[in-house]
Amino acid sequence: MRRHSRSVRRLPLSSACRLLIMALLGLTGCQIGATAPVPAANRIYVFDFENGYFVRPDSSGIAALDVRDGHVVWRHAYAASGTSLPSFEFPPFPSGDSVYAGYDAQMATLEALDADSGSTSWRQNASVELAGPPAVSAGSVYVASRAQHAFAPGAGPASGQVEALDADQGSVLWRVPVDGYPSPPTLADGRVIISVYRQPAASWDVLALDAASGRQVWDYVSPKSLFSGDLVPIVAPTPTGEHSVLVGALVRAPDGLATSTDLALSARDGELLWSYEPGGMLSPPTLAGDTVCLTSITYGTNEVSTRVVMLDLATGHTSWSAIATGMTSACVVSGESIYLSNLLPSRAGSLLALDARTGRPPWTASVAPVSLSGPVVVANDAVYLLQFVNTGGKPSVAVDAIGAEDGHVGGGAILASHPTRQGSRSML
């Protein structure tokens, strides 16, 4: 196994950045500094932020980076409302010719941006809090929101809504109230699928709505007590041509303790196809052909470790498993390789590659660690590792390029709105 590294310079970890560990695992409704993998148009989209959780309306919002050299293609500032500073609700979400931004400026706002220029196509207010990124298909944008900040102290009864918006204009096509906190939506076989946290039972179920009308098609209620921060359904094709819905959840055991589980449901009727319970803290599942990749984090006496598991999509049987030291991100699958970044501050800048067929590691790589590692993006035969930088009290995003085939550490850049330099990375 080859190892590649670069000289290190450790920076202090801010209190705000510590919360990124939970956010990047998908365990809270706020994912900070993350980006979606976007090989199209040679771009990746990241938060362009200052002041920790909040962005400055005159200079911060979203930035598009050219993955070939790291230069900023465009920047887009969030729209402020009065004196309120907008805070981001989910990572920039690209789909087709648009990039969708979600932020909170007194009301939750979904904004559609032109992917080429970053200009606003339309803006739509939702509710108090967006559940997460939208789902986009056939000229419609589906978004879930909550009537109050979920799980906040003193929050009232759980309630929310699911909306279908016109993709060109942002106008509302239909709106359905939900008796609980909805998750971000996903689409399968003409259905909008969400998970819903119900109160006062403090339980979760999975709900399918007709994409054309919003009418309920099925509702899966688990015989076990499911609970979690956000259960985000993932849709996967089956050998029969239909789709299954994968949902990662926590199961409350009779003794009150929690263990992780992953459920596969039929998208057609909500029937349970299989379940998998590895223990530990599960990441969201990632599809890899006719298999699905999961990471499960366990805490030992002296260290944290992550079990990486590949399951057969049709049966849920284990194809292989591997152990990684530390707390890794969710699997990022590209071709026959799996890439994971290490989220522990003590192992910031570490990247692991695994063979998707066998689970063996062909290489590992290390770049200069800066506060906390974030997501991995694969594009143009390179792996881009995002980290979060605290320079003079101003957070920024560092991007490093690593060769996808051999783990060779290439150049890097730091996205910031103030002129400075950090190590060998250029400031953008």
C-alpha positions in Angstrom: 0.0 0.0 0.0 1.5 3.3 -1.1 1.5 6.3 1.2 1.8 9.9 0.1 2.1 12.9 2.3 2.9 16.6 2.5 4.4 18.7 5.3 2.0 19.6 8.1 1.2 22.8 10.0 -1.6 22.5 12.6 -4.0 25.3 13.2 -6.4 25.7 16.2 -9.8 24.1 16.0 -12.5 26.6 16.6 -15.6 25.7 18.7 -17.8 26.1 15.7 -15.7 23.7 13.6 -16.1 21.0 16.3 -19.8 20.9 15.4 -18.9 20.1 11.9 -18.1 16.5 12.9 -21.8 15.8 13.5 -22.9 17.8 10.6 -20.6 16.1 8.1 -21.9 12.7 9.2 -25.4 13.8 8.3 -26.5 13.6 12.0 -27.8 17.2 12.1 -30.0 19.3 9.9 -27.1 21.7 9.2 -24.2 20.5 7.0 -21.5 23.1 7.0 -18.9 23.6 4.3 -19.9 20.5 2.4 -20.2 20.2 -1.3 -21.8 17.8 -3.7 -19.6 15.8 -6.1 -19.8 17.6 -9.4 -17.7 16.4 -12.3 -19.8 18.3 -14.9 -18.4 21.5 -16.3 -15.2 21.0 -14.4 -16.6 22.7 -11.3 -17.3 22.1 -7.6 -19.5 24.2 -5.5 -18.6 25.2 -1.9 -19.8 27.6 0.8 -18.0 30.9 0.7 -18.4 31.9 4.3 -17.1 34.0 7.2 -18.1 34.2 10.9 -18.6 30.5 11.6 -22.2 29.5 11.2 -23.3 32.8 9.6 -22.4 34.4 6.3 -22.0 38.0 5.5 -24.7 39.1 3.1 -22.4 41.5 1.3 -19.5 39.1 0.6 -20.4 35.5 1.4 -22.7 32.7 0.1 -21.7 30.1 -2.5 -18.6 29.9 -4.7 -18.0 27.8 -7.9 -14.4 26.6 -8.3 -12.8 25.3 -11.4 -11.4 21.9 -10.5 -8.5 22.1 -13.0 -6.7 25.0 -11.3 -8.9 26.0 -8.3 -9.7 29.5 -9.5 -13.1 31.0 -8.5 -15.5 31.0 -11.5 -18.2 32.9 -9.7 -19.4 34.0 -6.2 -23.0 34.4 -5.2 -24.0 36.2 -2.0 -27.1 35.2 0.0 -30.0 37.6 0.1 -30.3 39.2 3.5 -33.6 40.0 5.2 -33.5 43.2 7.3 -30.7 43.0 9.9 -30.7 39.2 10.0 -27.6 37.4 8.9 -28.6 34.4 6.7 -27.3 31.0 7.7 -27.0 28.1 5.3 -29.4 25.2 5.5 -27.7 22.6 3.3 -24.6 22.3 1.0 -24.8 23.8 -2.5 -26.9 21.3 -4.6 -26.2 21.2 -8.4 -28.8 19.6 -10.7 -28.8 20.1 -14.5 -28.3 23.8 -15.4 -29.0 25.0 -11.9 -27.4 25.1 -8.4 -29.8 25.2 -5.5 -29.0 27.1 -2.4 -30.9 26.9 0.9 -30.5 29.5 3.7 -32.3 31.0 6.6 -32.9 34.7 6.6 -35.8 35.0 9.1 -37.6 32.5 6.8 -36.2 29.4 5.1 -35.4 30.3 1.5 -34.7 28.1 -1.5 -32.8 29.8 -4.3 -32.2 28.5 -7.8 -29.0 29.8 -9.4 -27.7 29.6 -13.0 -24.8 27.1 -12.9 -22.8 29.0 -15.5 -23.0 32.5 -14.0 -24.3 32.2 -10.4 -27.1 34.6 -11.1 -30.5 34.1 -9.4 -33.2 32.3 -11.5 -35.8 32.4 -8.8 -36.2 32.5 -5.0 -39.0 30.9 -3.0 -39.7 31.1 0.8 -40.6 27.8 2.4 -41.3 27.6 6.1 -39.1 28.2 9.1 -36.4 25.5 8.4 -35.6 23.6 5.2 -35.2 19.9 5.8 -32.3 19.7 3.3 -31.6 19.8 -0.4 -34.4 19.5 -2.9 -35.0 16.6 -5.3 -35.3 17.6 -9.0 -37.0 15.7 -11.9 -39.0 16.3 -15.0 -39.4 20.1 -14.6 -40.3 20.0 -10.9 -38.3 20.7 -7.8 -39.4 19.0 -4.6 -38.6 20.5 -1.2 -39.4 19.6 2.4 -39.5 22.1 5.2 -40.4 22.3 8.9 -42.7 24.7 10.7 -40.1 25.3 13.5 -36.5 24.5 14.1 -36.5 20.7 14.6 -35.5 19.4 18.0 -34.8 22.9 19.4 -35.5 23.4 23.1 -39.1 24.5 23.6 -40.2 23.7 20.0 -43.9 23.1 19.6 -45.5 20.0 18.0 -43.6 18.6 15.1 -45.1 19.7 11.7 -43.9 20.5 8.2 -44.7 20.4 4.6 -43.6 19.0 1.2 -43.9 21.2 -1.9 -43.5 20.7 -5.6 -42.2 23.8 -7.4 -41.9 24.6 -11.1 -38.3 24.2 -12.0 -38.3 27.2 -14.4 -40.2 29.8 -12.3 -40.3 28.4 -8.7 -44.1 28.7 -8.5 -45.9 26.2 -6.2 -47.5 23.2 -8.1 -48.8 21.5 -5.0 -48.2 21.6 -1.2 -48.9 18.9 1.3 -48.8 19.3 5.1 -46.9 16.7 7.1 -47.8 15.7 10.7 -44.1 15.6 11.8 -40.6 16.7 10.8 -39.9 15.6 7.2 -36.5 14.6 5.9 -35.1 15.9 2.6 -37.0 14.2 -0.3 -35.9 11.6 -2.8 -37.6 10.4 -6.0 -38.4 6.9 -7.3 -41.0 5.4 -9.7 -43.1 8.6 -9.7 -43.0 8.9 -6.0 -41.6 11.5 -3.6 -40.2 9.6 -0.6 -39.4 11.2 2.8 -38.9 9.9 6.3 -41.0 11.6 9.0 -40.3 12.1 12.7 -43.6 11.8 14.6 -44.4 13.4 18.0 -45.4 12.7 20.7 -44.5 9.1 19.9 -40.9 10.1 19.1 -40.8 7.6 16.3 -40.0 7.6 12.6 -41.8 6.2 9.5 -41.1 6.4 5.7 -43.8 8.1 3.5 -44.3 8.0 -0.3 -46.3 10.7 -2.1 -47.4 10.8 -5.7 -45.0 13.1 -7.5 -47.8 14.6 -9.7 -50.4 15.3 -7.1 -48.8 14.9 -3.6 -51.3 12.2 -2.7 -50.1 9.6 -0.2 -49.2 6.2 -1.8 -47.8 4.3 1.1 -46.5 4.7 4.7 -44.0 2.3 6.2 -44.1 2.1 10.0 -41.3 0.1 11.5 -42.1 -2.5 14.2 -39.0 -1.3 15.9 -38.6 2.2 17.5 -36.6 4.2 15.0 -35.2 7.6 15.9 -32.5 9.8 14.5 -31.7 13.4 13.5 -32.3 13.1 9.8 -33.2 9.9 8.0 -32.5 10.7 4.3 -33.9 8.0 1.9 -31.5 6.8 -0.9 -33.1 5.3 -4.1 -31.4 2.3 -5.7 -32.3 0.2 -8.8 -33.0 -3.5 -8.3 -32.4 -6.4 -10.7 -36.1 -6.5 -11.5 -36.1 -2.9 -12.8 -37.9 -1.5 -9.8 -36.3 0.6 -7.1 -35.6 0.1 -3.5 -35.4 2.8 -0.9 -32.4 2.7 1.6 -32.9 4.4 4.9 -30.2 4.6 7.7 -31.7 4.9 11.2 -31.1 4.4 14.9 -33.0 1.6 16.7 -34.0 2.0 20.3 -33.2 -1.3 22.1 -35.4 -2.5 25.0 -32.6 -1.4 27.4 -32.8 2.1 26.1 -29.5 2.0 24.2 -29.3 2.8 20.5 -27.8 0.8 17.6 -27.7 1.6 13.9 -29.7 -0.1 11.2 -30.1 0.2 7.5 -33.4 -0.6 5.9 -34.2 -1.4 2.2 -37.9 -0.9 1.2 -39.7 -1.4 -2.0 -40.3 2.0 -3.7 -43.5 0.6 -5.2 -45.4 -0.4 -2.0 -43.1 0.2 1.0 -42.5 -3.5 1.7 -39.4 -4.3 3.8 -36.9 -6.1 1.6 -34.0 -6.4 4.1 -32.4 -4.8 7.1 -28.8 -4.6 8.3 -27.6 -3.8 11.9 -23.8 -3.4 12.2 -23.8 -1.5 15.5 -22.0 1.8 15.9 -23.0 5.0 14.2 -23.9 4.6 10.5 -23.2 7.1 7.8 -25.7 7.6 4.9 -25.5 4.7 2.4 -23.7 5.2 -0.9 -24.5 3.2 -4.1 -21.8 1.3 -5.9 -23.4 -0.6 -8.9 -25.4 -3.5 -7.5 -23.9 -3.0 -4.0 -24.2 -0.4 -1.3 -21.3 1.0 0.8 -21.7 1.9 4.5 -19.4 3.2 7.2 -20.1 2.4 10.9 -18.1 4.2 13.6 -17.4 2.6 16.9 -15.7 4.0 20.0 -13.1 1.8 21.8 -11.4 2.5 25.1 -8.4 4.3 23.5 -9.4 5.0 19.9 -12.1 5.5 17.4 -12.4 3.1 14.4 -14.6 2.9 11.3 -15.9 -0.3 9.7 -16.4 0.0 6.0 -19.0 -2.5 4.7 -20.1 -3.4 1.2 -23.5 -5.0 1.0 -25.3 -6.8 -1.9 -28.1 -4.4 -2.9 -30.6 -7.2 -3.6 -30.2 -9.2 -0.4 -28.3 -7.0 2.2 -25.6 -9.7 2.5 -22.0 -8.6 3.3 -19.7 -8.7 0.3 -16.6 -7.5 2.3 -15.7 -5.4 5.2 -12.6 -3.4 6.3 -11.5 -1.5 9.3 -10.1 2.0 9.1 -8.5 3.8 12.1 -10.3 7.0 13.1 -13.7 8.4 12.2 -14.2 8.5 8.4 -16.6 10.3 6.2 -19.3 8.4 4.2 -18.1 6.4 1.2 -17.5 8.3 -2.0 -17.6 5.8 -4.9 -16.0 6.5 -8.3 -15.5 3.6 -10.7 -13.9 0.7 -8.9 -12.6 2.9 -6.0 -13.9 4.1 -2.7 -12.6 7.3 -1.1 -12.9 8.3 2.6 -11.6 11.3 4.5 -10.8 11.2 8.2 -13.0 13.5 10.2 -11.0 13.4 13.5 -9.1 16.6 14.2 -6.0 14.6 15.2 -6.1 12.9 11.7 -7.1 15.9 9.6 -5.8 15.8 6.1 -5.9 12.0 5.8 -7.4 10.3 2.8 -8.0 6.5 2.3 -8.7 4.7 -1.0 -10.2 1.2 -1.1 -10.8 -1.2 -3.9 -14.6 -1.4 -4.3 -14.4 -5.0 -5.3 -12.2 -6.3 -2.5 -12.0 -3.6 0.2 -8.2 -3.6 0.0 -6.4 -0.2 0.2 -4.2 0.6 -2.8 -3.0 3.8 -1.3 -3.4 6.4 1.5 -2.5 10.1 1.3 -2.0 13.0 3.7 -2.1 16.7 3.0 -1.3 19.6 5.3 -4.0 19.4 8.0 -6.0 22.6 8.7 -8.5 22.3 11.6 -10.9 19.7 10.2 -11.3 17.5 7.1 -14.5 17.6 5.2 -16.1 15.9 2.2 -14.4 14.3 -0.8 -15.2 15.2 -4.4 -14.0 13.1 -7.4 -13.6 14.8 -10.8 -11.3 14.7 -13.8 -9.2 11.7 -12.5 -8.5 13.5 -9.2 -9.8 13.4 -5.7 -10.4 16.8 -4.0 -10.3 16.8 -0.2 -12.0 19.8 1.4 -10.8 21.0 4.8 -11.9 23.9 7.0 -9.4 26.6 7.9 -9.4 29.0 10.8 -7.0 31.8 9.8 -7.0 34.7 12.2 -10.5 33.8 13.4 -11.9 33.8 9.8 -13.0 30.4 8.6 -12.2 29.4 5.0 -12.3 26.3 2.8 -9.1 24.5 1.7 -9.2 22.3 -1.4 -6.4 19.8 -2.1 -6.0 17.7 -5.3 -4.9 14.0 -5.0 -4.4 11.6 -7.9 -7.3 9.2 -8.0 -5.1 6.3 -9.3 -1.9 6.6 -7.3 -2.7 9.0 -4.4 -0.1 11.5 -5.5 -0.6 14.8 -3.7 -0.8 17.7 -6.2 -1.6 21.4 -5.7 -4.1 23.0 -3.5 -6.0 26.2 -2.8 -7.8 28.0 0.0 -11.0 29.8 -0.7 -11.1 33.0 1.3 -12.3 36.6 0.9 -9.2 38.2 2.5 -5.6 38.3 1.1 -3.3 36.0 2.9 -1.3 32.8 2.3 -1.3 29.4 4.0 1.5 26.9 3.4 1.9 25.9 -0.2 -1.8 26.6 -1.0 -2.7 29.7 -2.9 -5.5 31.9 -1.5 -8.4 32.5 -3.9 
